[in-house]
Amino acid sequence: MESTVDVLMVTQLNQILKDNHIEYSLHTVGGCSCCGLKLCCHGQTYDQKALLDIINKYLATKWLIASYQINDPTILYIDSKFNRKEK
């Protein structure tokens, strides 16, 4: 992970989820977002791809992109769009 989100961005993302009636919240891992973001479900589950699309729509305005950790889909990595290699 090469990029981070600040506390205001996490707050804004959580408000977007709340406004869309999505029962999830994002939290920083290890006290700072440079370790990743933890995705917590607080009720009804939501399609993982659709959830990531909503998060990435916001992050795109900051030139960032999120992806799920391969072995733990509750952890999001945040990368700069400038440094990301296309697969």
N, C-alpha and C positions, 0 to 999 in steps of 0.2 A: 504494500500500500504506500503510495507516494503523496497522497493528498488528504487533507482533513476537512472536516466541517466544524464550524464554531457552534457555540451554545445557542445562539439566535437561530441558526439554520436548523438545528435539531428541534427547537421549539416550533418553528414554522412548519417543518415536516409533520410534527405531531398534530398541529392544528389542521393541516390538510387532510390527514387521516381521519381526524375527528369530524371535520366538515363533510367528509364522504361516508360517514357512518361506518367506518372500518375500525373494528375493535382491536387495534394494534397500537403499539407505541414504540418509539425508538429511544435507545439509551446509549450513552457512550460506554465503551468497554475499557476497563482499567483506569478510569478517571479522565481519559482524554480520547478524543475521536481518532487520534492517530493509530490507536490499537483496533479500531473498527467500531461498528455500531451493532448493538444487540436489538433484535426485533422480538418484541414480546406480544403474545396474543392474550387478550383479556376477555375473550368470549367466543363468538362465532369465527371460525376459520375463514380465510379469504384466499382466493387463487394466488399462488406464489408469483406467477408471471405477471398477472395484473397488478399486484402489489408493487413489484419491482418497477413496472412501467410508470406507476404513479410517482414513486420516489424519484426515478430517473428523469421524469418530466420536469420536476422542480430542480434537480441537480444540474440539468443541462443549462439552466440559466446562469449557473456558476462555473460552467466548463468542467463539470465533474460527472462521473458515472459510477453507479454502484453495481456490485455483483455479489452473489451469494458465495459464501465459503463452500467448497466442494463437499466436505464431510459434516457440515453443520449449517443448514439453511436458516438458522436464526441469527447468524453473524453476517454482516455486510461489510465488504471491503469497499473503500472509496478510492478511486483513481482519477487522475487528471485525464481529460479527453486528449490532451496533447501528448501524453506519454503512453497511452494505451495502444497496444498492437492489435490489429484486426486478426481474427482467427479465420 
